[in-house]
Amino acid sequence: MQKIKQILIKHWGYPNFRPKQEAIIQSIIDGKDTLALLPTGGGKSICYQIPGLYLGGITLVITPLIALMKDQVENLKKRNIAAVALYSGMRKHEYDLALNQCTHGDTHFLYLSPERLTSNNFLDILPQLNIKLIAVDEAHCISQWGYDFRPPYLKIAEIRPYFSKVPILALTATATTEVAYDIQNKLSFKEPNIIKTSFSRKNLVYYIAEEENKLETLLKIAHKQKGSGIVYVRSRKKTKEIADFLSRQNISASYYHAGLDSRIRDDRQKKWKEGFIRIIVATNAFGMGIDKDNVRFVAHLDLPNNPEAYFQEAGRAGRDGKKAFSVILWDQADMINLKKYFDLSYPPIEKIKNVYQALGNYFQLATGAGEGQNFPFDILHFSKQYQMNPLVVYNCIKFLENQGLLLMNEAMHRPSKIKIEMEGNDLYRFQVSHPTYDNLIKYFLRNYSGLFQNYVNINETHLLKTFNIKQEQLRSSLKKLIQLEVLSYIPENNKPMITFVSERLNAKDLYISKDVYDFRKETANVRLKAMMHFIKSEHKCRSQLLLSYFGEKNSKRCGQCDVCLERNKTQLSELEFDDLVDRIKPILKLKPMLLDDLIIESACSDTNKLLHALQWLQDNGKIIEDDKQILHWDS
């Protein structure tokens, strides 16, 4: 274990591992298939990066989060660890270059979107790679019981025969007992092996309140909790409205959603992480890969769809171990809207098929073509052209993703790239004979290195200012240089991308199983009801409710959530209160009775404590008293 500790100190500078990291790493080094259940912010990436470096060769990391994938690659490169990524939306030149680095270079980590496992081109070259470890991030995506099932994840088990002695590490922060079992089964674990920390966040205070004036309450929270905060809402419009409201109250705030230009999103995220913006108001597009340790509160002003999504978002608070708050503010209209959004999330099967065919027409894609092709996508333009509701279109696309037919990547800034194709001496002669392009080529050679070997990002804005030209002039010059075979050029792109995972199907060949559709809808409905129960419950500790959902049935009361604080007013210890409830409940369930009779029947030695417990149970609706003063247990 000394060597892995040295790797940790050398590359990450940490003196010690977080809970369970060391056990997970040792399990992998021992060659065991391992399922690691770690909470959001629990340091999952180190669990495969350190054994990857220890074992040598290439660690294959499968993850659906492209932004996180790119971030991880950059972070590894900063530590002088060679890493590349292959994901939907890459150009062929970029893909070939990255793959070449894996087969002929010294790459240690290959990040892969699961859709690549459906590509014959990649599967043909896969056996040539020196894979020593397979890591599956967001492993809950492999389970149809999970909240974000993705069919390409089912292909992972099919590559295992290529690497029969290679261990597999599955990682997730959100898995129920059922999903954890399913992950191991679907990944063909040689034997069951789960290493997990408790989902309990002892420093995180859960507070849920039904509020008529949410903004006023949010303002009080922002004034009381002085550190950074995240406010989650559903609509893009509300992100701006609430951020503007906070700003008018002299609170540093900005907003974030997937519809913003990717450079604006990156800039706001960076400023928030560095403390220049205190509160970010966002849709659920914000947060993946966020690792800011001093977030003091996460507030939901609209209701999350399920406990898994809520747990991940709430878990972005208090990663420094200090006290932090997860707040849900709701009203009765929110419950109605939650059900409405659920219904919209499952459009009729015929509507899903119509959207699929409309996408094929929109991109002018012939039947049988398009496999692996990427298309910039403007959902508002598409919806307007085909007279569809954008939210319905979005949900249809999400279902088509879950069918493994296509993929929609969020908008991210893909900067312009160039690569010099002409050899050095030939390039010099070209510059002499074509003075019009000489200054532009010299600019590239002076400002960017590696142009002859790889595609290199270029800053077009800086280039335009340097030469005092318009973008059309620059693009015209670059186009000419491409025609003259001097260089290759990939223009920047800021739009979301639609990738056809498989070829476009004919309408009669597009089959969506009603059984699968109904199953997905029913499992989502179970999660929705669990979320509604969590919000409405006034009798059980919030932490206990969440932990029970994730399979931890015997947890203790947190003592600090809104429910526990009410319970604490009884002046009883948890043991005393539970003992009294165990006495009272079976008596009243068997036979309602008057208070004096209940005191005698319970045979409690401390009547004062019994009365405290009864008062709390009445205040919280567990015991009701009829007009004859007879007490009933409300089951």
C-alpha positions in Angstrom: 0.0 0.0 0.0 3.0 2.2 0.4 3.3 2.6 -3.4 -0.3 3.8 -3.9 0.2 6.3 -1.1 3.3 7.6 -2.9 1.3 8.0 -6.1 -1.4 9.9 -4.2 1.2 12.3 -2.7 3.3 12.7 -5.9 0.4 13.5 -8.4 -2.3 14.9 -6.2 -0.5 16.2 -3.1 -2.9 14.7 -0.6 -1.4 13.2 2.5 -4.2 10.7 3.1 -7.1 9.0 1.4 -10.7 9.7 1.9 -13.0 7.1 3.5 -13.0 3.8 1.6 -10.8 5.0 -1.2 -7.9 2.9 -0.1 -10.0 -0.2 0.3 -11.5 0.3 -3.2 -8.0 0.8 -4.7 -6.6 -2.3 -3.0 -9.6 -4.4 -4.2 -8.8 -3.4 -7.8 -5.1 -4.1 -7.4 -6.0 -7.5 -6.1 -7.8 -8.1 -9.4 -11.4 -8.1 -8.0 -14.4 -6.7 -9.8 -15.6 -3.9 -7.5 -18.7 -1.7 -7.2 -17.8 1.5 -5.3 -20.7 3.4 -3.8 -19.4 6.9 -2.8 -21.5 10.0 -2.2 -21.2 13.1 -4.5 -17.9 14.7 -3.8 -16.5 11.5 -2.3 -13.5 11.3 -4.6 -14.5 8.7 -7.1 -12.0 9.5 -9.9 -9.0 8.8 -7.6 -10.4 5.3 -7.1 -9.5 4.4 -10.7 -6.8 6.9 -11.5 -4.4 5.6 -8.8 -4.8 1.9 -9.5 -4.6 2.8 -13.2 -1.1 4.3 -12.7 -0.1 1.5 -10.4 -1.1 -1.3 -12.9 0.4 0.5 -15.9 -1.0 0.1 -19.4 -4.3 1.9 -20.3 -7.3 2.4 -18.0 -10.5 2.5 -20.0 -12.9 4.9 -18.4 -16.5 4.8 -19.6 -18.6 7.8 -18.7 -21.6 9.6 -20.4 -20.6 13.1 -19.1 -18.6 14.7 -21.9 -17.9 18.0 -20.0 -16.6 15.9 -17.0 -14.6 13.7 -19.4 -12.8 16.7 -20.9 -12.3 18.2 -17.5 -10.7 15.0 -16.2 -8.4 14.8 -19.2 -7.2 18.4 -18.7 -6.6 17.8 -15.0 -4.6 14.7 -15.7 -2.5 16.4 -18.3 -1.7 19.2 -15.7 -0.3 16.4 -13.5 1.8 15.2 -16.5 -0.3 12.1 -16.9 -1.2 11.2 -20.5 -4.9 11.0 -21.2 -7.3 11.2 -24.1 -11.0 11.2 -24.7 -13.3 9.7 -27.4 -16.8 11.0 -27.4 -19.8 11.7 -29.6 -19.4 14.9 -31.5 -15.7 14.6 -32.2 -14.5 15.2 -35.8 -12.8 12.2 -37.6 -9.4 13.9 -37.5 -9.6 14.3 -33.7 -10.9 10.8 -33.2 -8.1 9.2 -35.3 -5.4 11.2 -33.6 -6.7 10.3 -30.1 -6.9 6.7 -31.0 -3.4 6.8 -32.5 -2.1 8.1 -29.2 -3.6 5.0 -27.4 -2.1 2.5 -29.8 1.3 4.0 -30.4 1.8 6.5 -27.5 2.1 6.3 -23.8 -1.5 7.1 -22.9 -2.5 6.0 -19.4 -6.2 6.9 -19.5 -8.7 6.6 -22.3 -12.1 8.2 -21.6 -14.9 6.9 -23.7 -18.6 7.7 -24.1 -20.6 4.5 -23.9 -21.9 5.0 -27.4 -18.4 4.3 -28.8 -18.9 0.7 -27.7 -21.6 0.4 -30.4 -19.0 1.5 -33.1 -17.5 -1.4 -35.1 -14.5 0.9 -35.9 -13.6 1.1 -32.2 -14.4 -2.5 -31.4 -12.0 -3.6 -34.2 -9.1 -1.8 -32.6 -10.1 -2.4 -29.0 -8.2 -5.8 -28.7 -5.0 -4.0 -29.7 -5.1 -1.8 -26.7 -3.1 -2.6 -23.5 -6.1 -2.4 -21.2 -5.3 -3.1 -17.5 -8.4 -1.7 -15.9 -12.0 -0.9 -16.9 -13.7 1.9 -14.9 -17.4 2.5 -15.4 -18.5 5.9 -14.1 -22.2 6.7 -13.4 -22.7 2.9 -13.3 -26.4 3.3 -12.4 -26.9 4.0 -16.1 -26.6 0.3 -16.8 -29.7 -0.6 -14.8 -33.2 -0.3 -16.1 -34.2 0.2 -12.5 -31.9 3.2 -12.4 -33.1 6.8 -13.0 -30.9 7.4 -16.1 -30.8 4.1 -18.0 -28.7 4.1 -21.2 -28.7 1.0 -23.5 -25.1 1.5 -24.7 -24.0 0.6 -21.1 -25.2 -2.9 -21.7 -22.4 -3.3 -24.3 -19.8 -3.0 -21.6 -20.1 -6.7 -20.6 -19.6 -7.7 -24.2 -16.0 -6.3 -24.2 -15.0 -8.2 -21.1 -14.0 -11.4 -23.0 -11.3 -9.4 -24.8 -9.7 -8.7 -21.3 -10.6 -11.8 -19.2 -8.1 -11.0 -16.5 -8.8 -7.3 -16.3 -10.8 -6.1 -13.2 -13.8 -3.8 -13.6 -14.5 -0.9 -11.3 -18.1 0.4 -11.3 -18.7 3.8 -9.6 -21.9 5.6 -8.7 -23.2 8.0 -6.0 -26.8 7.1 -6.3 -27.8 3.4 -6.3 -30.6 1.7 -4.4 -30.1 -1.9 -3.2 -31.9 -3.1 -6.3 -29.8 -1.0 -8.6 -26.5 -2.1 -6.9 -27.4 -5.7 -7.5 -28.4 -5.1 -11.1 -25.1 -3.2 -11.8 -23.0 -6.2 -10.7 -25.2 -8.6 -12.7 -25.2 -6.6 -15.9 -21.4 -6.1 -15.7 -20.8 -9.8 -15.3 -19.0 -9.5 -11.9 -17.0 -12.7 -11.2 -18.4 -12.5 -7.6 -20.4 -9.8 -5.7 -18.2 -7.1 -4.2 -19.5 -3.8 -3.0 -17.4 -1.3 -1.1 -19.4 1.7 0.1 -19.5 4.6 2.5 -22.8 5.5 4.2 -24.9 7.9 2.3 -25.2 9.9 5.5 -24.0 13.5 5.3 -23.7 14.4 9.0 -22.7 18.0 8.3 -25.7 18.6 5.9 -28.9 19.9 7.4 -32.1 19.1 5.5 -34.8 21.7 5.7 -38.1 21.5 3.9 -40.9 24.1 4.3 -44.2 24.9 2.6 -43.9 28.6 1.8 -46.1 31.1 0.1 -43.3 33.6 -0.4 -40.3 31.6 -1.5 -38.2 34.6 -2.6 -38.5 36.3 0.8 -37.5 33.0 2.5 -34.6 32.6 0.1 -33.5 36.1 0.8 -33.4 35.3 4.6 -31.3 32.2 3.9 -28.9 34.1 1.7 -28.4 36.8 4.4 -28.0 34.2 7.2 -25.7 31.8 5.3 -22.7 33.9 4.3 -20.9 31.5 1.9 -21.6 30.3 -1.6 -24.9 29.0 -2.7 -26.8 27.2 -5.5 -30.5 27.8 -6.2 -32.1 25.2 -8.4 -35.3 25.9 -10.5 -36.8 24.2 -13.5 -37.2 27.0 -16.1 -34.5 29.1 -17.8 -36.7 32.2 -17.4 -36.8 31.8 -13.6 -33.0 31.5 -13.3 -32.6 35.1 -14.6 -35.6 36.4 -12.7 -34.4 35.1 -9.3 -30.7 36.1 -10.0 -32.0 39.6 -10.8 -34.0 39.7 -7.6 -31.0 38.7 -5.5 -28.8 41.2 -7.3 -31.3 44.0 -6.5 -31.0 43.1 -2.9 -27.2 43.6 -3.2 -26.4 39.9 -3.2 -23.8 38.8 -5.8 -25.7 36.4 -8.1 -25.9 35.2 -11.6 -27.8 32.6 -13.6 -26.9 29.4 -15.6 -28.8 27.2 -18.0 -28.1 25.0 -21.0 -29.5 27.7 -23.4 -26.7 30.1 -22.8 -23.6 30.3 -25.0 -21.1 27.8 -23.7 -18.5 30.4 -23.2 -20.8 32.4 -21.0 -21.7 29.3 -19.0 -18.0 28.4 -18.6 -17.2 32.0 -17.5 -20.0 32.1 -14.9 -19.1 28.7 -13.6 -15.5 29.8 -13.2 -16.4 33.0 -11.5 -18.7 31.2 -9.1 -16.0 28.6 -8.3 -13.5 31.4 -7.7 -15.9 33.4 -5.4 -16.5 36.3 -7.7 -20.1 35.3 -7.9 -21.6 34.2 -4.6 -24.9 32.6 -5.6 -25.7 30.8 -8.9 -29.3 30.3 -9.9 -29.5 27.4 -12.3 -31.4 24.6 -13.9 -30.2 21.0 -13.4 -27.7 21.7 -16.2 -25.4 23.1 -13.6 -23.4 20.9 -11.3 -21.9 17.9 -13.1 -18.2 17.8 -12.2 -18.5 20.8 -9.8 -16.0 20.4 -7.0 -16.4 23.5 -4.9 -15.9 22.7 -1.2 -17.3 25.8 0.5 -20.9 25.8 -0.7 -23.0 26.6 2.4 -26.4 26.0 1.0 -28.3 24.4 -1.9 -31.9 25.6 -2.3 -34.6 24.0 -4.5 -37.4 26.4 -5.4 -38.8 23.8 -7.7 -39.2 20.1 -6.8 -36.7 17.5 -8.1 -38.1 14.6 -10.0 -36.6 11.8 -7.8 -34.5 11.2 -4.7 -31.4 10.3 -6.8 -31.3 13.7 -8.6 -32.1 15.5 -5.3 -29.4 13.6 -3.4 -26.7 14.5 -6.0 -27.8 18.2 -6.1 -28.1 18.6 -2.3 -24.7 16.9 -2.0 -22.9 19.8 -3.6 -23.2 21.6 -0.3 -20.7 21.2 2.5 -18.0 19.2 0.8 -15.5 20.8 3.2 -17.1 18.9 6.1 -18.5 22.1 7.7 -22.1 22.7 8.4 -24.2 23.3 5.3 -27.9 23.4 4.4 -30.1 21.7 1.8 -33.4 23.6 1.5 -36.6 22.8 -0.4 -39.2 25.5 -0.5 -42.5 24.4 -2.0 -46.2 25.1 -2.2 -49.2 23.1 -3.4 -48.9 24.3 -7.0 -45.4 22.6 -7.0 -47.0 19.2 -6.4 -49.4 19.8 -9.3 -46.5 20.9 -11.5 -44.4 17.9 -10.6 -47.1 15.6 -11.8 -47.6 17.7 -14.9 -43.8 17.6 -15.7 -43.9 13.8 -15.2 -46.7 13.4 -17.7 -44.8 15.5 -20.2 -41.7 13.4 -19.7 -43.5 10.5 -21.3 -45.0 11.6 -24.6 -47.1 9.1 -26.5 -45.1 6.5 -28.4 -46.4 7.9 -31.7 -45.2 11.4 -30.8 -41.7 10.0 -30.1 -41.7 8.2 -33.5 -42.8 11.5 -35.2 -40.0 13.4 -33.6 -37.4 10.8 -34.7 -38.6 11.0 -38.3 -38.7 14.8 -38.2 -35.1 14.9 -37.0 -34.0 12.7 -39.9 -35.8 15.1 -42.3 -34.4 18.2 -40.5 -30.9 17.0 -41.0 -31.7 15.8 -44.5 -30.6 12.3 -43.6 -31.5 9.4 -45.9 -32.8 6.2 -44.5 -29.9 3.8 -43.7 -27.4 6.7 -43.4 -26.1 8.8 -40.5 -24.5 6.3 -38.1 -22.0 8.1 -36.0 -22.7 11.5 -37.7 -23.0 14.7 -35.6 -25.3 17.6 -36.3 -25.5 21.0 -34.6 -29.0 21.3 -33.2 -31.2 24.3 -32.3 -34.2 22.8 -30.5 -36.2 26.0 -30.6 -35.7 26.3 -34.4 -36.6 22.7 -34.9 -39.7 22.9 -32.7 -41.0 26.0 -34.5 -40.4 24.5 -37.9 -42.4 21.3 -37.0 -44.9 23.1 -34.8 -44.1 21.1 -31.7 -43.7 22.0 -28.0 -40.0 22.3 -27.2 -40.4 20.5 -23.9 -42.2 17.6 -25.6 -39.4 17.5 -28.2 -36.8 17.4 -25.5 -38.5 14.6 -23.7 -39.0 12.6 -26.9 -35.2 13.0 -27.6 -34.4 11.8 -24.1 -36.5 8.7 -24.6 -34.8 8.1 -28.0 -31.5 8.3 -26.1 -32.7 5.7 -23.7 -33.6 3.5 -26.7 -30.0 3.9 -27.9 -31.0 5.5 -31.2 -29.4 8.9 -30.8 -27.7 11.2 -28.3 -28.0 14.9 -27.6 -24.9 16.5 -26.1 -25.3 19.9 -24.3 -23.9 23.0 -25.9 -20.2 23.4 -25.2 -17.6 25.6 -26.7 -15.5 23.7 -29.2 -12.8 26.1 -30.2 -11.4 26.3 -33.8 -8.5 24.0 -34.5 -5.8 23.8 -37.1 -3.1 21.3 -38.1 -0.3 22.1 -40.6 -0.3 19.4 -43.3 2.6 20.7 -45.4 6.1 19.6 -44.6 8.6 22.2 -43.3 10.6 22.8 -46.4 7.6 22.7 -48.7 5.8 25.2 -46.3 8.7 27.6 -46.5 8.7 27.5 -50.3 4.9 28.0 -50.2 5.3 31.1 -48.0 7.8 32.6 -50.4 5.7 32.0 -53.4 2.4 33.1 -51.7 3.2 36.2 -49.7 -0.5 36.9 -49.2 -0.7 34.1 -46.7 2.9 34.5 -45.3 1.9 36.6 -42.2 -1.0 34.4 -41.3 1.2 31.2 -41.4 3.9 33.0 -39.4 1.3 34.0 -36.8 0.3 30.3 -36.4 3.9 29.1 -36.1 4.9 31.8 -33.6 1.9 31.4 -31.3 1.1 27.7 -31.4 3.3 24.7 -30.9 2.7 21.1 -32.1 0.9 22.2 -35.3 2.7 19.6 -37.5 1.8 16.7 -35.2 -1.7 17.5 -33.8 -4.8 19.6 -34.1 -4.2 22.7 -31.9 -6.9 25.1 -30.6 -6.6 28.6 -31.9 -8.1 31.8 -30.6 -10.0 33.4 -33.5 -11.0 36.5 -31.6 -7.4 37.3 -30.8 -6.4 36.6 -34.4 -9.1 38.9 -35.8 -7.9 41.7 -33.6 -4.2 41.2 -34.5 -4.9 41.4 -38.2 -7.9 43.8 -37.9 -10.0 41.7 -40.2 -13.5 40.3 -40.1 -14.3 36.6 -39.5 -15.5 36.2 -43.1 -12.1 37.2 -44.4 -10.3 34.9 -42.0 -12.5 31.9 -43.0 -12.0 32.7 -46.7 -8.2 32.6 -46.2 -8.3 29.4 -44.2 -10.6 27.8 -46.8 -8.1 28.6 -49.5 -5.2 27.2 -47.5 -7.2 24.0 -47.1 -7.7 23.8 -50.9 -3.9 24.3 -51.3 -3.3 21.4 -48.8 -1.4 23.7 -46.5 -3.5 23.0 -43.4 -6.6 21.4 -42.0 -9.1 23.6 -40.2 -12.1 22.7 -37.9 -14.3 25.8 -37.2 -15.5 26.5 -33.7 -19.0 25.4 -32.6 -21.2 26.4 -29.7 -24.4 24.6 -30.4 -25.7 21.4 -28.9 -25.0 18.3 -31.0 -27.3 15.5 -32.1 -25.5 12.2 -32.8 -27.2 9.3 -34.6 -25.8 6.3 -32.7 -27.2 4.0 -35.3 -28.3 4.6 -38.9 -31.6 6.4 -39.6 -34.4 3.8 -39.5 -37.4 3.7 -41.8 -40.7 4.6 -40.1 -41.9 1.0 -40.4 -38.7 -0.3 -38.8 -38.7 2.0 -35.8 -40.0 -0.1 -33.0 -40.6 1.1 -29.5 -41.7 -1.6 -27.2 -44.9 -0.6 -25.2 -43.8 -3.0 -22.4 -40.4 -1.2 -22.2 -42.1 2.2 -22.3 -44.6 1.2 -19.6 -41.8 -0.2 -17.4 -39.7 2.9 -17.7 -42.7 5.1 -16.9 -43.8 3.0 -13.9 -40.3 2.9 -12.3 -40.0 6.7 -12.8 -43.4 7.0 -11.2 -42.2 5.0 -8.1 -39.3 7.4 -7.8 -41.6 10.4 -8.2 -43.8 9.1 -5.4 -40.8 8.6 -3.1 -39.8 12.2 -3.7 -43.2 13.5 -2.9 -43.3 11.4 0.2 -39.9 12.8 1.3 -41.2 16.3 0.9 -44.6 15.9 2.5 -43.4 13.8 5.4 -43.5 15.6 8.8 -42.9 12.7 11.1 -39.6 11.0 10.3 -36.1 12.4 10.2 -35.2 13.6 6.6 -31.8 11.9 6.7 -33.4 8.6 7.8 -35.9 8.8 5.0 -33.2 9.4 2.4 -30.9 6.7 3.8 -33.8 4.2 3.9 -34.5 4.9 0.2 -30.8 4.0 -0.5 -31.0 0.8 1.5 -29.7 2.0 4.9 -32.6 0.8 7.1 -31.2 1.2 10.6 -29.8 4.8 10.6 -30.1 7.2 13.5 -32.0 10.5 13.6 -29.8 13.3 12.4 -31.1 15.6 15.2 -30.9 18.7 13.1 -33.3 18.6 10.2 -36.7 20.4 10.4 -38.5 17.3 11.6 -35.9 16.5 14.2 -35.9 20.0 15.5 -39.7 19.7 16.1 -39.1 16.4 17.7 -36.5 17.8 20.0 -39.1 20.1 21.5 -40.6 17.1 23.2 -37.5 17.1 25.5 -37.1 13.4 25.0 -34.1 11.4 23.9 -34.5 9.4 20.7 -34.5 6.2 22.7 -37.2 7.5 25.1 -39.4 8.8 22.3 -39.1 5.6 20.3 -39.9 3.5 23.4 -43.0 5.5 24.1 -44.2 5.3 20.5 -43.7 1.5 20.7 -46.0 1.4 23.7 -48.7 3.8 22.4 -49.0 2.7 18.8 -50.1 -0.9 19.3 -52.6 0.1 22.0 -54.4 2.7 19.9 -54.3 0.7 16.7 -56.0 -2.1 18.6 -58.6 0.1 20.3 -59.0 3.9 20.4 -59.4 5.3 23.9 -59.5 8.3 26.2 -56.3 9.9 27.4 -56.7 8.7 31.0 -57.3 5.2 29.9 -54.2 5.3 27.6 -52.0 6.5 30.5 -53.1 3.5 32.6 -52.9 1.0 29.7 -49.4 2.1 28.7 -48.0 1.5 32.3 -45.5 4.3 31.7 -43.6 5.3 34.8 -43.1 9.0 33.7 -46.5 10.5 32.8 -44.9 13.8 32.0 -42.7 12.3 29.3 -45.7 10.3 28.0 -47.7 13.6 27.6 -44.8 15.2 25.7 -44.7 12.3 23.3 -48.5 12.3 22.8 -48.5 16.1 22.2 -45.9 15.8 19.5 -47.8 12.9 17.9 -51.0 14.9 17.9 -49.3 18.0 16.6 -47.8 16.0 13.7 -51.0 14.2 12.8 -50.1 10.7 13.9 -52.7 10.7 16.7 -56.1 12.4 16.1 -58.7 13.2 18.8 -62.4 13.0 17.9 -65.2 15.2 19.3 -65.7 12.7 22.2 -62.0 13.2 23.1 -61.2 9.6 22.1 -57.6 9.2 20.7 -57.1 7.3 17.4 -53.9 6.2 15.7 -54.0 7.7 12.2 -52.6 4.9 10.0 
